[in-house]
Amino acid sequence: MAEAYCVKCRKKVEIKNPKKVKLKNGKPALKGSCPKCGTGVFRIGAA
């Protein structure tokens, strides 16, 4: 699974319900939420 940094928990967490998204410049990214606190997390270039 992909990991992203959660700002609220202040550590790397596994992305819950990851969704592939594409940025304006065409780069791939993953968007999801933190499994512990539910805050949105984002990882650029991991798709």
N, C-alpha and C positions, 0 to 999 in steps of 0.2 A: 504494500500500500504506500501511497504518497504521504509525505509529511509536510507540514507547514508550521510557521511560528504563530502561536496564539499570543496576542498582545495582553490579554487579560490574565492568562495563566503564567505568562512570561517564560514559556518553554515550547519546544517542538512537540507537536501532537500529530497523530494520524488524522487525516481528513475524513470526516463523517459525511456520507452521501456526496462523494466527489462528482462534479459535473465538468466536462470539457467545455471550455469557452475559448473564443478567439479574440485577441485584442485588436484595436484599430489598426495597428501596424502589421497585423497578420500573424503575430507570434501566438503559440498555444499557451494555455494556462489552465489551472484547475481551481475550481471554486467550491467551497463546502462550508462545514461548520465544525467547531471544536466539540469532541464527544463529552467533555467534562462540563463546560460552562455554556455551550451553545452559541458562542460568538462566531461571527463569520470569519473564515480564514481563506487565504488566497496564495497560490503558488504559481509564479510565472515560469514558463519554459518547461513545465512538467506535464506533458500530455502524451 
